[in-house]
Amino acid sequence: MTITISLKADNFNSLDVLPAAKTIENISQEKSAIATYEQQLRFEIDYPRPSDDPRELSEIPEVRMWFIRLDSRYPWLPFLLDWKAGELSRYTAMLVPHQFHRQEGIQFNPEALEIFLMQKVFVLHDWLQQMGIPSTARLKSMGQMLGYDLDDDLFGML
């Protein structure tokens, strides 16, 4: 049951998060069923660029700003993203400073990635508890997707 949010250049250029907000609000209102939407959300981005523009979407300021705005509204959104389809990595690239290398792929700023991950761990831990959803295994998996092994002691402190 994949859920796709389609976005056009106008959405990014005007910071219009309404298309995403409608879908996310509908999903999040079903508190008892929120777990069924885990890792089901994808973004379909249509942002035309000139053929000589080599930038990735995450390198376009308007696109990044849009995702920053969305993240400020829904900081728990990574729970819904389709990780297997690369949505967590793309979402992270929108929010974390990085460089893109043709042969090595995306290289995140290590300190910024660590701060991003820990902020998401804290937000998601609290949000998942409010939703009555076990969080430790999910958060450890998210950490692993981003290249980190989260220690059980961390979760003991939370």
Secondary structure, 3 states (H helix, E strand, C coil): CCEEEEEEHHHHHCCCCHHHHHHHHHHHHCHHHHHHHCCCEEEEEECCCCCCCCCCHHHCHHHHHHHHHHHHHCCCHHHCECHHHCHHHHHHHHHCCEEEECCCEEEECHHHHHHHHHHHHHHHHHHHHHHCCCCHHHHHHHHHHCCCCCCHHHHHHC
